[in-house]
Amino acid sequence: MKKFLLLLIAVSTAGYAQQNNPNPGYWQQHVDYKMDVLVDVDKFQYSGTQELVYTNNSNDTLKKVFYHLYFNAFQPGSEMDARLTAIADPDKRMVKSFKGPDGIEKKQSKISELKPNEIGYLKVKDLKQDGVALKTKVVGTILEVELAKPLIPKAKAAFTMNFDGQVPVMIRRAGRNSEEGVAFSMAQWYPKMAEFDFEGWHADPYIGREFHGVWGNFDVKLTLDKKYTVGATGYLQNKNEIGHGYQDEGVKVSIPKNQKNLTWHFVAPNVHDFAWGADPDFIHDKVMGPNNVELHFFYKNDPSIIENWKKLQPETVKLLEYFNKTIGDYPYKQYSVIQGGDGGMEYAMCTLITGKRSLPSLIGVTAHELAHKWFQHVLATNESKYGWFDEGFTSFIADFAVKEIMDKKNQEDQNPFQTMYNNYFYMVKMGGEQPLSTHSDRFNDNMNYGISAYTKGAVLVTQLAYVIGWDNTFKALKRYYNDYKFTHPTPNDFKRSAERVTGAVLDWYLVDWTQTTNTIDYGIKNVDVKDKKATITLERIGLMPMPIDLFVVYEDESAESFYIPNTLMRWNKPNATPNIKRTDLKGWDWAHNTYTFDFDTKGKKIKAVVIDPSELMADTNKANNIKEF
C-alpha cells in the first residue's frame, strides 16, 4: 500500500505540472483509480474492487456524483437498443436485416435479441464514501450517487466499491468474440466517474457514440487465464513475471504449469480512460519509435493478416514521427495497436482496430486512431458535445500524415481533401444538415452525423488554411497543442490559438461554420471590359461570409490576383501565390450582397475570371465561380 501511495503522489504531481491551460480561472477535476479485477474467460464475467480518490478542484460544493455504467447499454430495452429502432439509418454493425411477411426488408437491433448470458452489465455493490455507505440509483447506463457528506471545494473523497461485470457479445466497440475472433475488446468496461466542469455534470447516457472523462491516474491489476496475452493502456509493471513478449531482452520467464492465472499490473499516469484487449492467440511485437516510445502490436496468429501487420509497424513509426513534428511530441512512452473492436476506436495510450484489412486500409485506420492521441487523449475535448472537434481534426491531420508517408500509388484515396468537400456538398444537397454544435447523440441520422463530424469538421481546418494560410494554420495547431494539452479545451480555445498566431478576428468563422448551417456561395455576377478598363461585380448568395481570392487569367496565360478582405476579420491574409502579383482591395462588408471593383487590363484580353482557384473555400455552387471568355 505504501508503494502504491508513493507512486500515486509521483504521477499526480507529474500530471498537475503538465496542466497549463492559459484561460484565467481554469480548473479541472482529478481522479486516481486503483482497480483489482478477476476475469473468468469462460463465462466472460469479471469481478473487481475499485478505490477512487476524487479531488474537487471546482468552486462548487458537490452533493452528488455520477458514474458511467457503459456495459448496461447492451441489454434489451436500453436507450441504445431503442435508438437503433428509431433512427432511420442504424449502424449496420448493430442491426440484422430480414424480410418481413410483406417481403419488405426490415432491420432489427442485435441488442434486442441478447440472452441473459450474452448481455453486458456493470453492477456496483457496497459503494462507500470515506467508509460511509451511499444511496445509489441505477438509471440505464448512469449510476446516481447521493453523497453522505457534501464535497466542498478543493477537498478530496475516497470512494470504494465492489463491482461485477459481464462482457456483452460484440455489437459495438467493446465485447467478446469479435467477428475476427478476438476474445476480449475491453473498452468502457469499468464504473467510470462522470465529468464535472465549468458547465456542470456531463452524465450522458451511452447511446453508441462519444465519450468524456476526468483526468487522472490509473493503477489496474487484471487477473486472467495465463494463456491470454493482454495489451492495454499504461505501462506493464511486472513484465518479467508475465512474459508474453513484454519481458526484457535475455530474461527467461518461467510460469509454473499448475498456475492457472496471471496478474497483469498496469499503471497509467495522467490519462482519462483505461482500455485493454486480450486473446490466447495474440502475436505480440514491439518496435521502438521516436523519443524512445515503445510501439506494441497485438494481432491474431492468422496467416492471412500477419504480413500486413508486420509491414504496418515501420509505417507506425513514421506516423508517430510525423505527428510529433506537425503537432507536438507524444507525451507518453508507449502506444499499443490492438486487434479488436468493430472498426477503429481510440483509447488512452492504445487503440482497438479490426485487423483483416488491406495494407493501405490498415495504415489509414492506424493513422486516424494514432492521431486521436493528440485530438482527444491529450487535448481532451468533450466529444459528446463536440464530436466534430476531435474527429474532424483527426481526419484532417491523419490524411496529411498518410500522404506524407505512403507512396501515392498505394493510396486508396488519391485526393482525400476533395473527398471531404464532396461529402459535405452531398450533405448540403440532400438536406437534413444540423449544426455541428448539435450533441453527438441528437443527430437525426447517422449519415449526417458522420459527414458532419468527420468531414465538415475536417473542412473547418482545410478551409481555415484558405482564410489564414497554410503556415498559420499549422502554427495554430502547434500553439493550440502547447497551450491546452492535458486539459479540456473547447472549440473557442482553438479559435483563440489561431487568433493569437495571426492577429485575425475569427469568431465569425467559428460561429457560422459550427453553430449554423449557413452555406458559402459567391458568384461572378458581371464582367465588363471597355478599352483597358475592366469592371467586375461579385455577389454573395450564401449567408456565410468569407474573404475572396479572385484570379484574372489573360489569353497570354499570364495572371494576376485580387484579394477582397472580409471586414469581419480585421486582418489580411498572406498571399498564397507569391509568384503571382496580388492587389489588395478594400474590404467587403457582409451586409452588402454585391461588390464591384475596377482594374486596368493594360490592353490584355481576359480569358477567364475565377473565384478561389485553390477550391479550399467550401463554396456550394462552384458553377458561378468562373466566367470564361
C-alpha angles and dihedrals in degrees: 000000000000091000090052093050091051090050090048092052091049097051093040091055091048091049096051091045090058095052106099108154105163096209110115112250094011116160136167134193122249134213135189115198128196115182133175112190133183115202125203101206093191097054095030089232131126140187128201152160125239130198113188125183108199121196117201104211092167128097090240128097107231119218095172139031130195133215128201115232096187098172090063086076090074095073130099110266095023122136089255090053091048093049091053088057096046103042117089096225109029120192106277090223091061102048138053124220126226139158118252126218088273091058093246117133112247135184128224129192113251088214091063091064099049115126122221092264091048102048124095124239145164118203120189119206134182096008111184137179111214088336096313118117116243136215112241139179127195114219107178107291095352128084110206112206128193110208119233088216124021112250107233124207115290092010129122133221130193115221119193129185147158116227139184126203141184121205110230126226105273109273106134129011098312132047149082132305102005121207087266091053101255108153102210129025099173112188125145087004104140134060100277125197112240121237123260116190142148089303093051129244122356100200096152118168116243109253098158110281133074141356145214128198146182120254114246150111128286129207107183133176117192118190117193144135110316092231091069124092115212130207116186153151112288139017122313107236100193103039094142089057094046106043111180090136096308099095123108117265112280095016115126114207117206117189116190113250092230092054108103103187142035126209114222112202116201129179120194117183123201101002134123101219144029125211136166144180130204140183135161091230100049119135109213119206126176128197130173119246131193118304089023093289112162112228112202125194123195119185140149120274089247115143091213094064106028096089093053093046090052091050091047093064102071089041090056088054088055091047092053090049090051095050091046090053097042103040110010139284119309101246101213132071100229140042126181129204106202127187108232144083123069104285122334129323132169126229134168110298091344145052137210115221136165110253109203096090141120113265094254090050092047091051092044095053091044090051091052096047093043090052087057088068085076100031102052108357097056098016092045104196122174096261092184088067098029106030089154092056096067100024095046096046090044092051091049098051095038091056090050090050094050091050088051099051104030130072109246093235088063096050118107090202111048095185110023094174093055090050090053092051092046091052091051092049089050091054091050092048094048094049127219095097114156126198116273087240089071112115110259092242094049102063112121094231142006095245095060091042092051095047092043097049101037102027110026088040090054093045088057087068099040090046090048085062087059090050100045105009133260096271092053092046093056091043088053091052091052092045091049092051093047094047101043109028116133091020137087105260125186129215089263089062092059090047090053091050089055090047092050091051095049110020089233124135107237106168091107090057096051093044098048096041098045108023100041139035092232111146134214118240123156123169141188103245100179143353117195123182123190118173104312096338123095126190119197125191120194128188134208109220101164122065098237115089124222139171110256130231108194125183128198114202119197130208091252086062093249118129143193130195134220124203120207110191122220100235091214088069095058086206141079120230122229119267106270091200106041091172088067120067112250127201116202110217131194116283127272113233113218096231091061110084095199136043127195131189138168131218140172115255091193088226095302119137115240115235099179144350115213133188111213104349088188089066089213090124108088094229106170095210111043092168090084094045095083134049118187128195 
